[in-house]
Amino acid sequence: MDVLVLIGRLLFVGLFLSSGVAHLTKTGPMAGYAASRGVPMAVPATVAGGLLILAGGISVAVGLWADLGALALAAFCFPTAVLMHGFWKDSEPEAKMMERTQFLKDTALGGAALLLFAFFAYAGHDLGLMVTGPALSIG
């Protein structure tokens, strides 16, 4: 079971880690896109988002207060879904469909991150292959 949880954690955070690196190494283009979607202070938001998902992704990957890492990922996903992928603002059918898909992806990942938070906070002390137990405890 411990190995399956580790594999799941690593597969889950791969997207966040690669995206976090892109936020920090390709800040200009990413901030430009964020600005085009109406995100205020796009450059600081891009850098802050990159740092948040890197920290959260590393936390979940290595099991260092993974519950807080999962919460950080959820805290990134839900605002990103609304601010960056507001498909209801698009009038072009292709753009609307693409943004709707991205919106649903981000909300699904945020939901999965909330599930991981609950999982780590509830069973974290019993999981192997973690650096620490959870910072918070449920039940």
C-alpha positions, -999 to 999 in steps of 0.1 A, spaced: 0 0 0 28 24 9 43 21 -26 10 26 -43 4 58 -23 39 70 -32 34 62 -69 0 80 -68 15 110 -51 43 113 -77 20 109 -107 -4 135 -92 22 162 -86 41 158 -120 18 183 -136 22 208 -108 59 205 -106 64 210 -144 39 239 -144 56 255 -114 90 254 -132 73 269 -163 58 297 -142 92 306 -129 113 301 -161 88 314 -187 72 341 -165 69 367 -193 48 346 -217 28 331 -189 21 365 -173 11 378 -207 -15 351 -211 -27 357 -175 -30 395 -182 -50 387 -214 -74 367 -193 -78 397 -169 -56 386 -140 -45 417 -121 -8 421 -114 0 392 -138 37 390 -132 36 387 -94 6 364 -97 25 342 -121 56 340 -98 35 335 -67 14 308 -84 46 290 -95 61 291 -60 28 279 -45 25 249 -68 62 240 -65 60 241 -27 28 221 -27 40 196 -53 73 190 -35 54 186 -1 31 160 -15 58 142 -35 82 137 -6 55 135 22 66 166 41 34 178 57 17 165 26 -17 176 39 -6 212 38 9 206 4 -24 193 -9 -42 223 5 -17 246 -13 -24 228 -46 -62 232 -41 -57 268 -32 -40 272 -66 -65 252 -87 -98 268 -78 -89 305 -83 -70 295 -115 -101 278 -128 -121 309 -123 -96 336 -132 -78 319 -161 -104 296 -176 -137 315 -173 -152 299 -204 -184 319 -199 -165 350 -210 -156 336 -244 -179 340 -274 -160 319 -299 -172 283 -297 -137 267 -300 -122 290 -274 -152 284 -251 -148 246 -255 -110 248 -247 -114 270 -217 -143 249 -204 -121 218 -206 -93 236 -187 -118 249 -161 -131 214 -155 -95 200 -154 -85 226 -128 -117 220 -106 -111 182 -109 -75 186 -98 -86 209 -70 -111 183 -59 -85 156 -60 -62 178 -39 -89 182 -13 -93 144 -12 -56 140 -7 -57 166 21 -84 146 39 -66 113 32 -32 127 46 -49 144 75 -68 113 85 -44 85 77 -11 103 74 5 89 105 -2 53 92 13 59 58 48 48 51 73 65 28 65 100 42 91 124 57 66 136 83 30 129 94 3 155 87 4 190 102 -33 188 108 -54 159 119 -89 149 110 -108 122 130 
